[in-house]
Amino acid sequence: MRFERSRFSEQALARYASLFAACFPTAHKLQRIDYLRWLYLDNPLGEAVGFDAFDGERLAAHYICTRAQVSLEGRPGPALLSLNTATHPDFQGRGLFTKLAELTYETGASEGSGFVYGVANANSTPGFLRKLGFGLVAPLEARFGVGPLGRFDWERIAREARFRQAWTPEYLRWRLANPANPVAVRVEDGRRIGVSAATGTPMLEAWAEIPAVPDLRITPRRGAPSARLWLGLMPQGAGRLGLFPPVPSRLRPSPLNLIFKPLAGGPVPRSGEVAFSFLDFDAF
């Protein structure tokens, strides 16, 4: 087995799309070249970081982290977001994902990333914790609602949240431009930004709110009223949610867990210190 750093030529992207089709036939966005190009290449923070495993010329496994800019303890800095992983069915059970992840984290750390974070489902969380040294921050909350998220001190969140995305105008505009599922700005009032994206369920949109980003210069779009799904975490004491009751456990296909791995030492954030939403990972 040969291990190589991931490449992002059109030929390489097509090879990844074929691997995803073999591993996840219903995950259609992973089979779109324009989506992979946007995710791996177009990020203004830089190209994605990852490794591939080859058996001869055959792609056996692939793992990628995209670059992120995260405010940790009030200091913005580079980080990695753990995202796509796939091992062809013919090569599963050989520990390839663990090897690719270790190579990726070593490379990311050498290039200045201070930590890796990601969202894992119930099946994959134990492997990240036991084999790769991640810590569990918290399960994400899932809530249905209408209207604004609630009453929050957005300036305080921007100032005091120990872990949150440090959006810049360019970085946020890139995130909004997901070709597989564009994100629309619905609210921008100088204190907060409210955004929505399709969930695949009629009349239900994914919803997130973040502190205002100076100089964003995006005009909010009008849209028909719909129910909203909020998936995330908010810092303790920063405010309260509005009409957003929890989604019953029986309606949730799998709990999603926020996980965190320091690459240069340091503690794992606690759930009450985190501002997190669907914008911060590739949920929709």
Helices and strands as residue ranges (DSSP letters): E 2-5, H 10-23, G 28-31, H 33-40, E 49-55, E 58-72, E 75-87, G 89-91, H 96-110, E 115-121, H 125-132, E 135-139, E 141-145, E 150-152, H 154-160, E 163-165, H 169-176, E 184-188, E 192-198, E 204-211, E 227-232, E 239-241, G 249-251, E 256-262, G 271-273, G 278-280
